[in-house]
Amino acid sequence: MTPTPEPLHAVALERAFRTPATADLLPDPNPRLSPNEVRLLYAHQYPALVNASVEGPLEQEGVQIYTFTEQVGKKG
């Protein structure tokens, strides 16, 4: 008799966001928002995020970490 395999369970990973403006990780305000929507939400507190790009996610200890990277632009 062969043993019955254990069923697989899907586990939602927690998300966090990193920005150059702060050393701490920013919490996920709403898991239903896309990473870009989270960037726009946090742009009210961190104006540099208005033109930032979103990179990631990288998984660390069961947390998906997205990084907001500031875009360097030229004037004129």
Secondary structure as GFF3:
##gff-version 3
##sequence-region A 1 76
A	DSSP	beta_strand	14	18	.	.	.	ID=ss1
A	DSSP	beta_strand	26	27	.	.	.	ID=ss2
A	DSSP	alpha_helix	35	42	.	.	.	ID=ss3
A	DSSP	three_ten_helix	47	51	.	.	.	ID=ss4
A	DSSP	beta_strand	53	60	.	.	.	ID=ss5
A	DSSP	beta_strand	63	69	.	.	.	ID=ss6
###
